[in-house]
Amino acid sequence: MPIWCLHPDCLESEVTFATAEELQAHMVKAHGAADLDDEVSIKTLKAMKAKFSYFTHPSSDTVDIWRPHCTKNAPNAKICKNLFLKDKKKKVLVLCSALSETNTDMKAIEALLGVKNLRLASTDVLMEKLQLKKGGVTPLASINDKEKEITFVFDKAMLEAGKTQDLLFHPTSGNDCTIQLSASTLLDYFKHAGVEAKVVEFPPRED
């Protein structure tokens, strides 16, 4: 399946490439994009000899903005959302990854971890602890958690879906690229980082 360049300058001419590497070379040369060969999460996956792919696209800091790029480049993969949370006393930091359609009920995470009053953490804390920018939260930043201060939580439904369909996440560099990998590769990545994620079963979404 061809990979589309979704930069505004290329949309009308429908520029496509055979591989993610060809697309990235085009993005660097034609649009001044950063070279992803040195991007931490991509570099780590390559060092692991893991099976994965990636595609670049315009900056997408919400799932709604991100979704069209995912649908065009990876129509059979599952989009995942990510929440960076803290408790009221700022003693607990949590990064929760789930399917975009999952009902990420805070009470389920609080019960799992034995904490109360979880809420979104500030962008300053996000940058300080995981070197991530606003709109680019990703579990692949586990490789940056050198002090093991973050509790990572995975949606059980996400891991189940990831057995037969690839999962989509941003790399650690930002929200203008998407990494496509299986749940097995994600878990291997965490093992490589020396991090064990907790798994939560969220309640079904109420209609």
PyMOL commands that place a pseudoatom at each C-alpha (Angstrom):
pseudoatom trace, name=CA, resn=MET, resi=1, chain=A, elem=C, hetatm=0, pos=[0.000, 0.000, 0.000]
pseudoatom trace, name=CA, resn=PRO, resi=2, chain=A, elem=C, hetatm=0, pos=[1.462, 3.421, -0.911]
pseudoatom trace, name=CA, resn=ILE, resi=3, chain=A, elem=C, hetatm=0, pos=[2.271, 5.894, 1.847]
pseudoatom trace, name=CA, resn=TRP, resi=4, chain=A, elem=C, hetatm=0, pos=[0.958, 9.399, 1.250]
pseudoatom trace, name=CA, resn=CYS, resi=5, chain=A, elem=C, hetatm=0, pos=[2.773, 12.638, 1.926]
pseudoatom trace, name=CA, resn=LEU, resi=6, chain=A, elem=C, hetatm=0, pos=[0.170, 14.669, 3.804]
pseudoatom trace, name=CA, resn=HIS, resi=7, chain=A, elem=C, hetatm=0, pos=[2.068, 17.936, 3.808]
pseudoatom trace, name=CA, resn=PRO, resi=8, chain=A, elem=C, hetatm=0, pos=[-0.232, 20.682, 2.419]
pseudoatom trace, name=CA, resn=ASP, resi=9, chain=A, elem=C, hetatm=0, pos=[2.172, 21.313, -0.485]
pseudoatom trace, name=CA, resn=CYS, resi=10, chain=A, elem=C, hetatm=0, pos=[1.799, 17.708, -1.646]
pseudoatom trace, name=CA, resn=LEU, resi=11, chain=A, elem=C, hetatm=0, pos=[-1.906, 17.028, -1.140]
pseudoatom trace, name=CA, resn=GLU, resi=12, chain=A, elem=C, hetatm=0, pos=[-3.109, 18.213, -4.549]
pseudoatom trace, name=CA, resn=SER, resi=13, chain=A, elem=C, hetatm=0, pos=[-0.453, 16.249, -6.443]
pseudoatom trace, name=CA, resn=GLU, resi=14, chain=A, elem=C, hetatm=0, pos=[-1.043, 13.136, -4.282]
pseudoatom trace, name=CA, resn=VAL, resi=15, chain=A, elem=C, hetatm=0, pos=[2.626, 12.338, -3.714]
pseudoatom trace, name=CA, resn=THR, resi=16, chain=A, elem=C, hetatm=0, pos=[3.143, 8.759, -2.496]
pseudoatom trace, name=CA, resn=PHE, resi=17, chain=A, elem=C, hetatm=0, pos=[6.084, 6.560, -1.481]
pseudoatom trace, name=CA, resn=ALA, resi=18, chain=A, elem=C, hetatm=0, pos=[6.722, 2.834, -1.187]
pseudoatom trace, name=CA, resn=THR, resi=19, chain=A, elem=C, hetatm=0, pos=[8.365, 2.907, 2.258]
pseudoatom trace, name=CA, resn=ALA, resi=20, chain=A, elem=C, hetatm=0, pos=[8.411, 5.052, 5.387]
pseudoatom trace, name=CA, resn=GLU, resi=21, chain=A, elem=C, hetatm=0, pos=[12.120, 5.665, 4.831]
pseudoatom trace, name=CA, resn=GLU, resi=22, chain=A, elem=C, hetatm=0, pos=[11.461, 7.135, 1.365]
pseudoatom trace, name=CA, resn=LEU, resi=23, chain=A, elem=C, hetatm=0, pos=[8.728, 9.353, 2.785]
pseudoatom trace, name=CA, resn=GLN, resi=24, chain=A, elem=C, hetatm=0, pos=[10.985, 10.597, 5.576]
pseudoatom trace, name=CA, resn=ALA, resi=25, chain=A, elem=C, hetatm=0, pos=[13.805, 11.386, 3.140]
pseudoatom trace, name=CA, resn=HIS, resi=26, chain=A, elem=C, hetatm=0, pos=[11.289, 13.391, 1.091]
pseudoatom trace, name=CA, resn=MET, resi=27, chain=A, elem=C, hetatm=0, pos=[10.016, 15.226, 4.192]
pseudoatom trace, name=CA, resn=VAL, resi=28, chain=A, elem=C, hetatm=0, pos=[13.553, 16.187, 5.215]
pseudoatom trace, name=CA, resn=LYS, resi=29, chain=A, elem=C, hetatm=0, pos=[14.549, 17.367, 1.720]
pseudoatom trace, name=CA, resn=ALA, resi=30, chain=A, elem=C, hetatm=0, pos=[11.300, 18.971, 0.523]
pseudoatom trace, name=CA, resn=HIS, resi=31, chain=A, elem=C, hetatm=0, pos=[9.710, 20.220, 3.737]
pseudoatom trace, name=CA, resn=GLY, resi=32, chain=A, elem=C, hetatm=0, pos=[12.577, 20.696, 6.192]
pseudoatom trace, name=CA, resn=ALA, resi=33, chain=A, elem=C, hetatm=0, pos=[11.374, 17.991, 8.575]
pseudoatom trace, name=CA, resn=ALA, resi=34, chain=A, elem=C, hetatm=0, pos=[13.662, 16.609, 11.262]
pseudoatom trace, name=CA, resn=ASP, resi=35, chain=A, elem=C, hetatm=0, pos=[15.612, 13.469, 10.409]
pseudoatom trace, name=CA, resn=LEU, resi=36, chain=A, elem=C, hetatm=0, pos=[13.988, 10.670, 12.446]
pseudoatom trace, name=CA, resn=ASP, resi=37, chain=A, elem=C, hetatm=0, pos=[17.000, 8.338, 12.342]
pseudoatom trace, name=CA, resn=ASP, resi=38, chain=A, elem=C, hetatm=0, pos=[18.140, 9.837, 15.654]
pseudoatom trace, name=CA, resn=GLU, resi=39, chain=A, elem=C, hetatm=0, pos=[14.656, 9.974, 17.220]
pseudoatom trace, name=CA, resn=VAL, resi=40, chain=A, elem=C, hetatm=0, pos=[14.876, 8.153, 20.566]
pseudoatom trace, name=CA, resn=SER, resi=41, chain=A, elem=C, hetatm=0, pos=[11.947, 5.734, 20.271]
pseudoatom trace, name=CA, resn=ILE, resi=42, chain=A, elem=C, hetatm=0, pos=[12.581, 4.896, 16.599]
pseudoatom trace, name=CA, resn=LYS, resi=43, chain=A, elem=C, hetatm=0, pos=[16.290, 4.431, 17.273]
pseudoatom trace, name=CA, resn=THR, resi=44, chain=A, elem=C, hetatm=0, pos=[15.442, 2.127, 20.199]
pseudoatom trace, name=CA, resn=LEU, resi=45, chain=A, elem=C, hetatm=0, pos=[13.036, 0.012, 18.130]
pseudoatom trace, name=CA, resn=LYS, resi=46, chain=A, elem=C, hetatm=0, pos=[15.643, -0.343, 15.406]
pseudoatom trace, name=CA, resn=ALA, resi=47, chain=A, elem=C, hetatm=0, pos=[18.264, -1.386, 17.959]
pseudoatom trace, name=CA, resn=MET, resi=48, chain=A, elem=C, hetatm=0, pos=[15.815, -4.027, 19.209]
pseudoatom trace, name=CA, resn=LYS, resi=49, chain=A, elem=C, hetatm=0, pos=[15.354, -5.211, 15.602]
pseudoatom trace, name=CA, resn=ALA, resi=50, chain=A, elem=C, hetatm=0, pos=[11.645, -4.854, 16.283]
pseudoatom trace, name=CA, resn=LYS, resi=51, chain=A, elem=C, hetatm=0, pos=[8.962, -5.078, 13.630]
pseudoatom trace, name=CA, resn=PHE, resi=52, chain=A, elem=C, hetatm=0, pos=[7.380, -1.646, 13.214]
pseudoatom trace, name=CA, resn=SER, resi=53, chain=A, elem=C, hetatm=0, pos=[6.748, 1.102, 10.694]
pseudoatom trace, name=CA, resn=TYR, resi=54, chain=A, elem=C, hetatm=0, pos=[6.088, 4.828, 10.814]
pseudoatom trace, name=CA, resn=PHE, resi=55, chain=A, elem=C, hetatm=0, pos=[4.723, 7.671, 8.741]
pseudoatom trace, name=CA, resn=THR, resi=56, chain=A, elem=C, hetatm=0, pos=[4.968, 11.435, 9.012]
pseudoatom trace, name=CA, resn=HIS, resi=57, chain=A, elem=C, hetatm=0, pos=[2.139, 13.958, 8.767]
pseudoatom trace, name=CA, resn=PRO, resi=58, chain=A, elem=C, hetatm=0, pos=[1.236, 17.502, 9.826]
pseudoatom trace, name=CA, resn=SER, resi=59, chain=A, elem=C, hetatm=0, pos=[1.260, 18.228, 13.556]
pseudoatom trace, name=CA, resn=SER, resi=60, chain=A, elem=C, hetatm=0, pos=[-1.730, 16.573, 15.245]
pseudoatom trace, name=CA, resn=ASP, resi=61, chain=A, elem=C, hetatm=0, pos=[-2.228, 17.481, 18.890]
pseudoatom trace, name=CA, resn=THR, resi=62, chain=A, elem=C, hetatm=0, pos=[-5.668, 15.887, 19.307]
pseudoatom trace, name=CA, resn=VAL, resi=63, chain=A, elem=C, hetatm=0, pos=[-7.093, 12.502, 18.280]
pseudoatom trace, name=CA, resn=ASP, resi=64, chain=A, elem=C, hetatm=0, pos=[-9.668, 14.204, 16.052]
pseudoatom trace, name=CA, resn=ILE, resi=65, chain=A, elem=C, hetatm=0, pos=[-6.946, 16.011, 14.072]
pseudoatom trace, name=CA, resn=TRP, resi=66, chain=A, elem=C, hetatm=0, pos=[-4.758, 12.894, 14.020]
pseudoatom trace, name=CA, resn=ARG, resi=67, chain=A, elem=C, hetatm=0, pos=[-7.450, 10.444, 12.892]
pseudoatom trace, name=CA, resn=PRO, resi=68, chain=A, elem=C, hetatm=0, pos=[-7.599, 11.354, 9.149]
pseudoatom trace, name=CA, resn=HIS, resi=69, chain=A, elem=C, hetatm=0, pos=[-3.837, 10.852, 8.789]
pseudoatom trace, name=CA, resn=CYS, resi=70, chain=A, elem=C, hetatm=0, pos=[-4.063, 7.461, 10.509]
pseudoatom trace, name=CA, resn=THR, resi=71, chain=A, elem=C, hetatm=0, pos=[-7.047, 6.407, 8.416]
pseudoatom trace, name=CA, resn=LYS, resi=72, chain=A, elem=C, hetatm=0, pos=[-5.210, 7.253, 5.208]
pseudoatom trace, name=CA, resn=ASN, resi=73, chain=A, elem=C, hetatm=0, pos=[-1.851, 5.693, 6.086]
pseudoatom trace, name=CA, resn=ALA, resi=74, chain=A, elem=C, hetatm=0, pos=[-2.831, 2.820, 8.403]
pseudoatom trace, name=CA, resn=PRO, resi=75, chain=A, elem=C, hetatm=0, pos=[-6.550, 2.109, 7.879]
pseudoatom trace, name=CA, resn=ASN, resi=76, chain=A, elem=C, hetatm=0, pos=[-6.501, -1.252, 9.679]
pseudoatom trace, name=CA, resn=ALA, resi=77, chain=A, elem=C, hetatm=0, pos=[-4.579, -0.097, 12.758]
pseudoatom trace, name=CA, resn=LYS, resi=78, chain=A, elem=C, hetatm=0, pos=[-6.037, 1.081, 16.062]
pseudoatom trace, name=CA, resn=ILE, resi=79, chain=A, elem=C, hetatm=0, pos=[-5.594, 4.691, 17.198]
pseudoatom trace, name=CA, resn=CYS, resi=80, chain=A, elem=C, hetatm=0, pos=[-4.551, 4.997, 20.832]
pseudoatom trace, name=CA, resn=LYS, resi=81, chain=A, elem=C, hetatm=0, pos=[-5.027, 7.931, 23.176]
pseudoatom trace, name=CA, resn=ASN, resi=82, chain=A, elem=C, hetatm=0, pos=[-2.693, 8.768, 26.039]
pseudoatom trace, name=CA, resn=LEU, resi=83, chain=A, elem=C, hetatm=0, pos=[-3.316, 10.616, 29.297]
pseudoatom trace, name=CA, resn=PHE, resi=84, chain=A, elem=C, hetatm=0, pos=[-0.594, 11.997, 31.571]
pseudoatom trace, name=CA, resn=LEU, resi=85, chain=A, elem=C, hetatm=0, pos=[-2.068, 12.261, 35.076]
pseudoatom trace, name=CA, resn=LYS, resi=86, chain=A, elem=C, hetatm=0, pos=[-1.174, 13.291, 38.606]
pseudoatom trace, name=CA, resn=ASP, resi=87, chain=A, elem=C, hetatm=0, pos=[-2.862, 12.964, 41.976]
pseudoatom trace, name=CA, resn=LYS, resi=88, chain=A, elem=C, hetatm=0, pos=[-3.909, 15.952, 44.074]
pseudoatom trace, name=CA, resn=LYS, resi=89, chain=A, elem=C, hetatm=0, pos=[-0.692, 15.917, 46.132]
pseudoatom trace, name=CA, resn=LYS, resi=90, chain=A, elem=C, hetatm=0, pos=[1.497, 15.532, 43.001]
pseudoatom trace, name=CA, resn=LYS, resi=91, chain=A, elem=C, hetatm=0, pos=[3.135, 12.444, 44.485]
pseudoatom trace, name=CA, resn=VAL, resi=92, chain=A, elem=C, hetatm=0, pos=[1.846, 10.029, 41.844]
pseudoatom trace, name=CA, resn=LEU, resi=93, chain=A, elem=C, hetatm=0, pos=[2.378, 10.425, 38.103]
pseudoatom trace, name=CA, resn=VAL, resi=94, chain=A, elem=C, hetatm=0, pos=[0.560, 8.130, 35.671]
pseudoatom trace, name=CA, resn=LEU, resi=95, chain=A, elem=C, hetatm=0, pos=[0.678, 7.702, 31.905]
pseudoatom trace, name=CA, resn=CYS, resi=96, chain=A, elem=C, hetatm=0, pos=[-2.360, 5.783, 30.696]
pseudoatom trace, name=CA, resn=SER, resi=97, chain=A, elem=C, hetatm=0, pos=[-2.597, 4.424, 27.128]
pseudoatom trace, name=CA, resn=ALA, resi=98, chain=A, elem=C, hetatm=0, pos=[-5.913, 3.169, 25.748]
pseudoatom trace, name=CA, resn=LEU, resi=99, chain=A, elem=C, hetatm=0, pos=[-7.852, 2.656, 22.554]
pseudoatom trace, name=CA, resn=SER, resi=100, chain=A, elem=C, hetatm=0, pos=[-9.289, 5.954, 21.352]
pseudoatom trace, name=CA, resn=GLU, resi=101, chain=A, elem=C, hetatm=0, pos=[-12.819, 4.600, 21.846]
pseudoatom trace, name=CA, resn=THR, resi=102, chain=A, elem=C, hetatm=0, pos=[-12.228, 3.282, 25.381]
pseudoatom trace, name=CA, resn=ASN, resi=103, chain=A, elem=C, hetatm=0, pos=[-14.093, 4.871, 28.280]
pseudoatom trace, name=CA, resn=THR, resi=104, chain=A, elem=C, hetatm=0, pos=[-11.027, 5.891, 30.310]
pseudoatom trace, name=CA, resn=ASP, resi=105, chain=A, elem=C, hetatm=0, pos=[-12.806, 6.179, 33.633]
pseudoatom trace, name=CA, resn=MET, resi=106, chain=A, elem=C, hetatm=0, pos=[-10.439, 7.758, 36.174]
pseudoatom trace, name=CA, resn=LYS, resi=107, chain=A, elem=C, hetatm=0, pos=[-12.046, 5.747, 38.974]
pseudoatom trace, name=CA, resn=ALA, resi=108, chain=A, elem=C, hetatm=0, pos=[-10.827, 2.502, 37.379]
pseudoatom trace, name=CA, resn=ILE, resi=109, chain=A, elem=C, hetatm=0, pos=[-7.237, 3.790, 37.341]
pseudoatom trace, name=CA, resn=GLU, resi=110, chain=A, elem=C, hetatm=0, pos=[-7.543, 5.109, 40.900]
pseudoatom trace, name=CA, resn=ALA, resi=111, chain=A, elem=C, hetatm=0, pos=[-8.840, 1.734, 42.111]
pseudoatom trace, name=CA, resn=LEU, resi=112, chain=A, elem=C, hetatm=0, pos=[-6.009, -0.102, 40.350]
pseudoatom trace, name=CA, resn=LEU, resi=113, chain=A, elem=C, hetatm=0, pos=[-3.322, 2.120, 41.874]
pseudoatom trace, name=CA, resn=GLY, resi=114, chain=A, elem=C, hetatm=0, pos=[-4.952, 2.866, 45.226]
pseudoatom trace, name=CA, resn=VAL, resi=115, chain=A, elem=C, hetatm=0, pos=[-4.874, 6.643, 44.719]
pseudoatom trace, name=CA, resn=LYS, resi=116, chain=A, elem=C, hetatm=0, pos=[-7.492, 9.392, 44.644]
pseudoatom trace, name=CA, resn=ASN, resi=117, chain=A, elem=C, hetatm=0, pos=[-8.283, 12.534, 42.689]
pseudoatom trace, name=CA, resn=LEU, resi=118, chain=A, elem=C, hetatm=0, pos=[-6.319, 11.902, 39.498]
pseudoatom trace, name=CA, resn=ARG, resi=119, chain=A, elem=C, hetatm=0, pos=[-6.325, 14.767, 37.017]
pseudoatom trace, name=CA, resn=LEU, resi=120, chain=A, elem=C, hetatm=0, pos=[-4.306, 15.882, 33.993]
pseudoatom trace, name=CA, resn=ALA, resi=121, chain=A, elem=C, hetatm=0, pos=[-0.734, 16.922, 34.827]
pseudoatom trace, name=CA, resn=SER, resi=122, chain=A, elem=C, hetatm=0, pos=[0.754, 20.150, 33.510]
pseudoatom trace, name=CA, resn=THR, resi=123, chain=A, elem=C, hetatm=0, pos=[2.810, 20.409, 30.342]
pseudoatom trace, name=CA, resn=ASP, resi=124, chain=A, elem=C, hetatm=0, pos=[5.758, 21.568, 32.450]
pseudoatom trace, name=CA, resn=VAL, resi=125, chain=A, elem=C, hetatm=0, pos=[5.732, 18.290, 34.392]
pseudoatom trace, name=CA, resn=LEU, resi=126, chain=A, elem=C, hetatm=0, pos=[5.332, 16.361, 31.136]
pseudoatom trace, name=CA, resn=MET, resi=127, chain=A, elem=C, hetatm=0, pos=[8.470, 17.968, 29.728]
pseudoatom trace, name=CA, resn=GLU, resi=128, chain=A, elem=C, hetatm=0, pos=[10.432, 17.701, 32.986]
pseudoatom trace, name=CA, resn=LYS, resi=129, chain=A, elem=C, hetatm=0, pos=[9.734, 14.019, 33.588]
pseudoatom trace, name=CA, resn=LEU, resi=130, chain=A, elem=C, hetatm=0, pos=[9.447, 12.557, 30.078]
pseudoatom trace, name=CA, resn=GLN, resi=131, chain=A, elem=C, hetatm=0, pos=[10.811, 15.219, 27.697]
pseudoatom trace, name=CA, resn=LEU, resi=132, chain=A, elem=C, hetatm=0, pos=[7.480, 15.305, 25.871]
pseudoatom trace, name=CA, resn=LYS, resi=133, chain=A, elem=C, hetatm=0, pos=[5.661, 18.283, 24.403]
pseudoatom trace, name=CA, resn=LYS, resi=134, chain=A, elem=C, hetatm=0, pos=[1.975, 19.099, 24.734]
pseudoatom trace, name=CA, resn=GLY, resi=135, chain=A, elem=C, hetatm=0, pos=[-0.092, 16.984, 22.342]
pseudoatom trace, name=CA, resn=GLY, resi=136, chain=A, elem=C, hetatm=0, pos=[2.635, 14.368, 22.045]
pseudoatom trace, name=CA, resn=VAL, resi=137, chain=A, elem=C, hetatm=0, pos=[2.047, 12.086, 25.038]
pseudoatom trace, name=CA, resn=THR, resi=138, chain=A, elem=C, hetatm=0, pos=[3.207, 8.543, 24.245]
pseudoatom trace, name=CA, resn=PRO, resi=139, chain=A, elem=C, hetatm=0, pos=[4.007, 5.368, 26.180]
pseudoatom trace, name=CA, resn=LEU, resi=140, chain=A, elem=C, hetatm=0, pos=[7.198, 5.115, 24.132]
pseudoatom trace, name=CA, resn=ALA, resi=141, chain=A, elem=C, hetatm=0, pos=[8.561, 7.784, 26.481]
pseudoatom trace, name=CA, resn=SER, resi=142, chain=A, elem=C, hetatm=0, pos=[9.073, 4.971, 29.010]
pseudoatom trace, name=CA, resn=ILE, resi=143, chain=A, elem=C, hetatm=0, pos=[12.619, 4.943, 27.619]
pseudoatom trace, name=CA, resn=ASN, resi=144, chain=A, elem=C, hetatm=0, pos=[13.032, 8.490, 29.025]
pseudoatom trace, name=CA, resn=ASP, resi=145, chain=A, elem=C, hetatm=0, pos=[11.822, 7.620, 32.533]
pseudoatom trace, name=CA, resn=LYS, resi=146, chain=A, elem=C, hetatm=0, pos=[15.322, 7.110, 33.917]
pseudoatom trace, name=CA, resn=GLU, resi=147, chain=A, elem=C, hetatm=0, pos=[14.271, 7.568, 37.559]
pseudoatom trace, name=CA, resn=LYS, resi=148, chain=A, elem=C, hetatm=0, pos=[11.260, 5.253, 37.190]
pseudoatom trace, name=CA, resn=GLU, resi=149, chain=A, elem=C, hetatm=0, pos=[8.938, 7.942, 38.565]
pseudoatom trace, name=CA, resn=ILE, resi=150, chain=A, elem=C, hetatm=0, pos=[6.024, 7.236, 36.229]
pseudoatom trace, name=CA, resn=THR, resi=151, chain=A, elem=C, hetatm=0, pos=[3.419, 4.486, 36.567]
pseudoatom trace, name=CA, resn=PHE, resi=152, chain=A, elem=C, hetatm=0, pos=[2.415, 3.313, 33.096]
pseudoatom trace, name=CA, resn=VAL, resi=153, chain=A, elem=C, hetatm=0, pos=[-1.066, 1.864, 32.670]
pseudoatom trace, name=CA, resn=PHE, resi=154, chain=A, elem=C, hetatm=0, pos=[-2.359, -0.052, 29.642]
pseudoatom trace, name=CA, resn=ASP, resi=155, chain=A, elem=C, hetatm=0, pos=[-5.968, -0.560, 28.625]
pseudoatom trace, name=CA, resn=LYS, resi=156, chain=A, elem=C, hetatm=0, pos=[-6.673, -4.320, 28.580]
pseudoatom trace, name=CA, resn=ALA, resi=157, chain=A, elem=C, hetatm=0, pos=[-8.812, -3.877, 25.449]
pseudoatom trace, name=CA, resn=MET, resi=158, chain=A, elem=C, hetatm=0, pos=[-5.881, -2.140, 23.722]
pseudoatom trace, name=CA, resn=LEU, resi=159, chain=A, elem=C, hetatm=0, pos=[-3.540, -5.061, 24.397]
pseudoatom trace, name=CA, resn=GLU, resi=160, chain=A, elem=C, hetatm=0, pos=[-6.174, -7.521, 23.160]
pseudoatom trace, name=CA, resn=ALA, resi=161, chain=A, elem=C, hetatm=0, pos=[-6.756, -5.531, 19.961]
pseudoatom trace, name=CA, resn=GLY, resi=162, chain=A, elem=C, hetatm=0, pos=[-2.998, -5.264, 19.460]
pseudoatom trace, name=CA, resn=LYS, resi=163, chain=A, elem=C, hetatm=0, pos=[-2.729, -9.044, 19.090]
pseudoatom trace, name=CA, resn=THR, resi=164, chain=A, elem=C, hetatm=0, pos=[-4.371, -8.915, 15.660]
pseudoatom trace, name=CA, resn=GLN, resi=165, chain=A, elem=C, hetatm=0, pos=[-4.130, -5.234, 14.663]
pseudoatom trace, name=CA, resn=ASP, resi=166, chain=A, elem=C, hetatm=0, pos=[-1.284, -2.758, 14.918]
pseudoatom trace, name=CA, resn=LEU, resi=167, chain=A, elem=C, hetatm=0, pos=[-1.485, 0.070, 17.463]
pseudoatom trace, name=CA, resn=LEU, resi=168, chain=A, elem=C, hetatm=0, pos=[-0.686, 3.692, 16.637]
pseudoatom trace, name=CA, resn=PHE, resi=169, chain=A, elem=C, hetatm=0, pos=[1.327, 6.034, 18.855]
pseudoatom trace, name=CA, resn=HIS, resi=170, chain=A, elem=C, hetatm=0, pos=[3.411, 9.163, 18.406]
pseudoatom trace, name=CA, resn=PRO, resi=171, chain=A, elem=C, hetatm=0, pos=[7.175, 8.816, 18.849]
pseudoatom trace, name=CA, resn=THR, resi=172, chain=A, elem=C, hetatm=0, pos=[8.939, 10.747, 21.601]
pseudoatom trace, name=CA, resn=SER, resi=173, chain=A, elem=C, hetatm=0, pos=[9.888, 13.550, 19.197]
pseudoatom trace, name=CA, resn=GLY, resi=174, chain=A, elem=C, hetatm=0, pos=[6.378, 14.954, 18.788]
pseudoatom trace, name=CA, resn=ASN, resi=175, chain=A, elem=C, hetatm=0, pos=[2.987, 14.663, 17.118]
pseudoatom trace, name=CA, resn=ASP, resi=176, chain=A, elem=C, hetatm=0, pos=[4.022, 15.008, 13.470]
pseudoatom trace, name=CA, resn=CYS, resi=177, chain=A, elem=C, hetatm=0, pos=[4.859, 11.315, 13.104]
pseudoatom trace, name=CA, resn=THR, resi=178, chain=A, elem=C, hetatm=0, pos=[3.088, 8.043, 13.937]
pseudoatom trace, name=CA, resn=ILE, resi=179, chain=A, elem=C, hetatm=0, pos=[4.614, 4.689, 14.872]
pseudoatom trace, name=CA, resn=GLN, resi=180, chain=A, elem=C, hetatm=0, pos=[2.721, 1.517, 13.996]
pseudoatom trace, name=CA, resn=LEU, resi=181, chain=A, elem=C, hetatm=0, pos=[3.451, -1.621, 16.037]
pseudoatom trace, name=CA, resn=SER, resi=182, chain=A, elem=C, hetatm=0, pos=[1.841, -4.661, 17.674]
pseudoatom trace, name=CA, resn=ALA, resi=183, chain=A, elem=C, hetatm=0, pos=[1.017, -5.065, 21.350]
pseudoatom trace, name=CA, resn=SER, resi=184, chain=A, elem=C, hetatm=0, pos=[3.782, -7.664, 21.554]
pseudoatom trace, name=CA, resn=THR, resi=185, chain=A, elem=C, hetatm=0, pos=[6.347, -5.172, 20.246]
pseudoatom trace, name=CA, resn=LEU, resi=186, chain=A, elem=C, hetatm=0, pos=[5.064, -2.527, 22.664]
pseudoatom trace, name=CA, resn=LEU, resi=187, chain=A, elem=C, hetatm=0, pos=[5.539, -4.904, 25.595]
pseudoatom trace, name=CA, resn=ASP, resi=188, chain=A, elem=C, hetatm=0, pos=[9.014, -5.864, 24.348]
pseudoatom trace, name=CA, resn=TYR, resi=189, chain=A, elem=C, hetatm=0, pos=[9.858, -2.149, 24.171]
pseudoatom trace, name=CA, resn=PHE, resi=190, chain=A, elem=C, hetatm=0, pos=[8.841, -1.724, 27.799]
pseudoatom trace, name=CA, resn=LYS, resi=191, chain=A, elem=C, hetatm=0, pos=[10.888, -4.743, 28.796]
pseudoatom trace, name=CA, resn=HIS, resi=192, chain=A, elem=C, hetatm=0, pos=[13.869, -3.209, 26.993]
pseudoatom trace, name=CA, resn=ALA, resi=193, chain=A, elem=C, hetatm=0, pos=[13.288, 0.035, 28.931]
pseudoatom trace, name=CA, resn=GLY, resi=194, chain=A, elem=C, hetatm=0, pos=[13.114, -1.866, 32.222]
pseudoatom trace, name=CA, resn=VAL, resi=195, chain=A, elem=C, hetatm=0, pos=[9.516, -0.782, 32.835]
pseudoatom trace, name=CA, resn=GLU, resi=196, chain=A, elem=C, hetatm=0, pos=[6.504, -2.975, 33.634]
pseudoatom trace, name=CA, resn=ALA, resi=197, chain=A, elem=C, hetatm=0, pos=[3.132, -1.461, 32.841]
pseudoatom trace, name=CA, resn=LYS, resi=198, chain=A, elem=C, hetatm=0, pos=[0.007, -2.204, 34.854]
pseudoatom trace, name=CA, resn=VAL, resi=199, chain=A, elem=C, hetatm=0, pos=[-3.123, -3.325, 33.034]
pseudoatom trace, name=CA, resn=VAL, resi=200, chain=A, elem=C, hetatm=0, pos=[-6.618, -1.982, 33.729]
pseudoatom trace, name=CA, resn=GLU, resi=201, chain=A, elem=C, hetatm=0, pos=[-9.990, -3.188, 32.477]
pseudoatom trace, name=CA, resn=PHE, resi=202, chain=A, elem=C, hetatm=0, pos=[-12.133, -0.125, 31.929]
pseudoatom trace, name=CA, resn=PRO, resi=203, chain=A, elem=C, hetatm=0, pos=[-15.930, -0.234, 32.231]
pseudoatom trace, name=CA, resn=PRO, resi=204, chain=A, elem=C, hetatm=0, pos=[-17.902, -0.242, 28.952]
pseudoatom trace, name=CA, resn=ARG, resi=205, chain=A, elem=C, hetatm=0, pos=[-18.887, 3.086, 27.507]
pseudoatom trace, name=CA, resn=GLU, resi=206, chain=A, elem=C, hetatm=0, pos=[-22.445, 4.098, 28.344]
pseudoatom trace, name=CA, resn=ASP, resi=207, chain=A, elem=C, hetatm=0, pos=[-24.566, 5.095, 25.337]
for i in range(1, 207): cmd.bond("trace and resi %d" % i, "trace and resi %d" % (i + 1))
show_as sticks, trace
zoom trace
